[in-house]
Amino acid sequence: MNIRHFVLLGLLGATSISQPAIAQPVGEVLARHSAGGLDIHHINTGEGSAAFFVFPDGTTMLIDCGHLLDAPRPPKYKSPPLPDDSRPPGEWVSRYIQKYHPKGEEGSLDYVVFSHFHGDHIGGLPELAKQVKIRHVLDRGWPDYQKPTPFTGEEAERYHAALKAQTAEHGTQVHRFKAGVDDQIVLLNEPSLYPEFKIQNLAANGEIWTGSGTEVRQRSAAHEAPNENACSIAMRLTLGRFDYFSGGDLPGIPGGEISNNMPLIKARAKQPEWRDMESPLAWVTGPVDVLLLNHHGGTDTTNAFFLSVLQPRVSIAQTWASRQMPPQVLERLRSEIIYPGPRDIFTTNGMWDGRKEHLIQEFGEETALPHIQNLQNITASQGHIVIRVAPGGDRYAVYVLDDSEESFRIRAVHDGYESR
Ligand SMILES: [Zn+2]
């Protein structure tokens, strides 16, 4: 209830000093993980998704490592590379991991999960694999990478070559992520100390957990293979009362949304309803404390039903494109008609140079101007977003770290969240 927001510029005097601070203050370098806690670092390279987890016993996991290679983008459409373009994103992510791994630079990644096979989720693997040892890789395609949607082409060749090199050098094991089970990603060091920790696999390859045992159901119609985004891996991570959802680029609104300012989408034919993956996932996920928005908070996601069931206290979008978290998505996230109560919204990338002009061009002034205002009024809109859950899972804080250089300094801290 009593969330204390500390921000760098101007507001320091407004914070309550009488309350005991459990969080670190603005300006300090964020400390490493402490035993029993859970850290989730949403690392911002401007190139897509990468989330580094340190579990209570020091087991580590990375979900995705994006690098948008050669896809052509309109000018100002994409966020700039961060901290800068002197290293590829997979290398920045590796250096971040080496800083916050409980074992430091020598630490290996126990699990790397690739939500699905798009560059903004897997493109950084070759550079990552050069710097960090990986024990287990979980993806949706192993062993043959054919079903239900084949993974082929240049991107696939880079991916397989990097995995092959890791396997040869470090004995990495690759597994197919299995929806419905809760024992595929587990604590590897001291599991008996933390029985309140669990990862429930929710979805992969269009299959969704039913909530009963390990049973799954294929969401797609028999005559249609789900597309790459709909094949995304989803999971719910639990520490005591704390719950976190991650679902790659899963769609929730088939075909995006109709808007007069989006003629491309308007022109599309009506889409079958089964392409909505969020709604059937909602009931088996239940309420969460922190929601990582699907598809970077894209236009085809975050439907009202999904939000009304998950009711996130904190939402995070790992954005990299101008129209990620578009007006309709932000309106739903802010709407107390969809679900009541306070909520905070974070994005990894805010108003880069040229984004305003791009948004006006995209949506028209009437829609874009209030939207730009709303985007600037979210809780925090630029940096690495770190969720630090206290041992036991009852409380957590959200840190925003400087992403303009490798300072790992705290730009803002939002403290005092109580898990539900
Ligand atoms: Zn993506």
Residues whose N, C-alpha, C, O or C-beta is under 5 A from the ligand:
A	BS01	ZN	D120 D249
